[in-house]
Amino acid sequence: MTNVTLEVEGMSCQHCVQSVEGALAEIGAKGKVNLEAKSVDIEYDAQQLDVVKLTEAIEDQGYDVVSAGA
């Protein structure tokens, strides 16, 4: 499994957490949102997913991914 942390703008409440974590779960990734840090830690299978697909899943929910860290 591979881990990445994405900085995400626009998340402010529990609904945001559920939207982002749910969207990631739908594509087979496990996400953990940190509202205070405006980030999401994601664990995923790099053979099936990549950061582009993770970013698209989050942005499809209406949030902006502004950077990716390791």
N, C-alpha and C positions, 0 to 999 in steps of 0.2 A: 504494500500500500504506500501511496505517496501523500505527503501533507503539504498544504500551501495555506497561507493567510492572505486574504484579499481585503483591502480597505474599501468600504462601501459607504457611500453617502446616501442620505435620505431615510435611514432606519431610525425610528424614534419610539416604538412601542412594541408590546407583545405581539400584536398582529403582524408587524414587520418581521419579527423573529420567526413566527410561524410560516409566513409567506416564503422567506428566504430558505429556511431549513426544509420546508416542504418541497420547494422547487428542486433543491439539490437531491433530496431523497428520491424524487421521481426519476432522476437520471442515473441513480445508483451511487451517489456520493453521500457522505455523512458530514453535515455542517453543524457548527456550533457558533451562534452569533454572540458577539460581545457588544451590546449597545453602547456602553461607556467608551470603548475603544473604537467604535464605528468600524468593526471588522468582523470577519467570519473565518474561523479555522475550519479547513475542509480536508477530509481524508477521502481519497479516491484511488481507484485502480487505473494507473497510468496506461495500461494496455487497452482500456476501454474509453477513457475520458482524457481530456487535456484542459488547460486553463481557459482556453477559448470557449469550450463548451460549458464550463463552470460559470464563466463570466456571462455568457448568453442566457443561461438559466436564471441568473440573478437579475440581469437587466430586463428580461422579459416580465419580471414582476414589478418593474417601475423604479428600480434603484440603480444608482450609478456606481460601477466599479471603477475606482480611481487609481488603484495600484495593486500590484501583487508582490508579496514578499515570500521568502522561503519558509 
